[in-house]
Amino acid sequence: MTERQHFLHLSAQKAADETHRSKIGKAIGIYEQTVARTKTSQFKDWEQARALAAAIKNEALARLPDLLEQFEAKFIAAGGKVFWAETAAEAVKYILQIAQQRRARKVVKSKSITTEEIQLNENLERAGLEVWESDLGELIVQLAGEKPYHIVTPAMHKSKAEIAQLFQEKLQAPPTDSAEELTMIARRHLRQAYISSDIGITGGNFLIADAGAVVVTENEGNARLTMSCPAMHIALVGIEKILPRLSDLSLFLPLLATSGTGQQITCYNSIVRGPRQPHESDGPQEMHVILLDNGRAELYGRPHFREALRCIRCGACLNACPVYRTIGGHSYRATYQGPIGAVLTPHYNGFAQYQHLSSASSLCGACSTVCPVHIDLHHLLLENRHQAAVAGAIFFERAAMRMYAWMMSRPGRLQHARGILRFLQSMGMIFPPARRIAPRLSKKSFREMWQAHER
Amino acid sequence: MNASRQKILQRLRAAQPLAAQAFAAAQDAALFADYPASSAQRAEHFAAKFVSLKGEFYRAQNFMEAAAQLKELLQPLAQNPQNGAFCARHAHGLLDQIFQADSWLQQVCVCESHEITNIDFAKFEAGITAADFLVARTGSIILQAQSAGGRRLSVLPPLHIVVAQREQLVNSLEDAFAALSAQNEKFDASYLAVITGPSRTSDIEKTLVLGAHGPKRLAIILIG
């Protein structure tokens, strides 16, 4: 099956799954209420805040190569190591290499969708390392053998009962119907991972050029533990995550939290500038930052699309998208789902295979309206479609559109076409899509009725 | 330096430059609706936010009172007093002064050090640290590896107690970051955390649960 066929199959299945719909509807309903409340209680003018955030991100992108070098110099001066990875394979190779050099056997990870991009877990496990996902949502999908459903809430699609069942099977936990108890089971389960892992791996929400810092945002404390206990910390961060100044965080931390979860600011924001310093009492002896390109620099070179690199991965466009809500995160079969995923995936993984994602949108623009850094998502989707059309990948569609244009340009032609369609329909030769009912074409067209009325 | 570095930078530099639009940076006071009305109200503002995030807020007039408050917080956790130390603290000047006042506190608390293994560290019932800034607008505590005795002390034990002084209060995050950036020598820690309430998760059906992986309880004793 091609990716497109997979997509059509999975999305048709999910769209008809009412349990799925009610779970997602409930989760996103709560999210929407909280976000709306926080936007007004925290910001004087949300529109002003997001315009400012977009401008700062634009500045960062305009100065991207210089800022990356500034970050690198600062970070190295603090004793850290920086590796630039052009591809996913390069990043994986580097991580495996340092893991082998240090004879590491156990890795604890905090949530990082960027590591999904390079399929880090699979690669580490193949090399014989033990991998512990420590974010509660990530742990749930890891135990279930699934991929994250959502970039912010990876286990949004799992009900409490399903999680309880999973913990009983995989962790030999007692049955329970309390979210509190389930969380405590995960807490006890993961304590061992923090204190006995050789390497801690995190992503990074921001890179700060003037401070040479990686910023990691979270609520649970698992990322803090991941970068506190093991002797080595590796952070894998996309090159577009850079911000010029430490002071930019006073806007970006509240902005990301508001759009991501509806919190005014997340519980923990860690600003890490390297390994443990001589006068400090603990922390990793070694820290590596991997600056991941993996298609970003190429996207940067396409002026129409550069704004997509402003994305701070808050997930707001996923939650707002009527298509995402209907077909769910797994149908995309991509690291990034929803509108931002539909924009990025064809560029990162190839238009030939993933162009269909750009068409999985009604272009309603809800995504662009909620984006905290003002990415014009639905126009970028349109731009993707345009690119694909120019590339001529869709011969059939073009022929169909030409025929349509021909038919619509003369009333007589439309009239004839109607007659032909009515005939085919009466012969049962037009099949409506599954689960749809096609109305019968009426005997008389509107034009005929109008003419009769005029007479 | 690896080969991809040059490739990536070259590709970025070869891209058609887009002019960055000029923009006016905005102060936090202009951006945020919940900015403290006046400096005099900072402590109250902080306390209200902190409590709404399920933090435990205590006020002390002096070191003696702070020591008494600390004792009150720790005593219920002492399951077997004969066991000796069940909490860890940072060897910070402020905390030294408070601990001087009470021999029981000295008895039950060890100072953090890198010699304590992760396994032993995970057994402590509480970690006691100082802080760098308290942010009134968000109810956040900002601490660095030095002020907090490294990284583990404030995140591994189930109770994190912060002892801070009134002068450490600032209005908003921008003040803290500005102070850190301006006095670069003050900001040489490898780790800085902005902590806003005890550890939490809503990953299971959006139900809020405290104490996911970090401290279940976060308490602050504000002196002055």
Interface residues (C-beta under 8 A of the other chain):
Chain A: K26 A27 I30 Y31 T40 S41 Q42 F43 K44 D45 Q48 A49 L52 A55 I56 N58 E59 L61 A62 R63 L64 P65 L68 E69 A78 G79 F83 W84 A85 E86 E90 S134 D135 L136 G137 I140 T153 P154 A155 K158 S159 K160 I163 A179 E180 L182 T183 M184 A186 R187 L190 R191 Y194 I195 S196 D210 A211 A213 N219 E220 G221 N222 R224 L225 M227 S228 C229 I239 R245 L246 S247 L249 S250 L251 L253 P254 T261 Q264 I265 T266 C267 Y268 N269 S270 I271 V272 R273 G274 P275 R276 Q277 H279 E280 S281 D282 G283 M287 L291 D293 A297 E298 Y300 G301 P303 R306
Chain B: N2 S4 R5 K7 I8 L9 R11 L12 R13 A14 A15 Q16 P17 L18 A19 A20 Q21 F23 A25 A26 D28 A30 L31 F32 A33 D34 E112 S113 H114 T117 N118 I119 F121 A122 T138 S140 A145 Q146 G149 G150 R151 R152 L153 V155 L156 S172 L173 E174 F177 A178 L180 S181 F187 D188 A189 S190 Y191 L192 A193 V194 I195 T196 G197 P198 S199 R200 T201 S202 D203 I204 E205 K206 T207 V209 G211 A212 H213 G214 P215
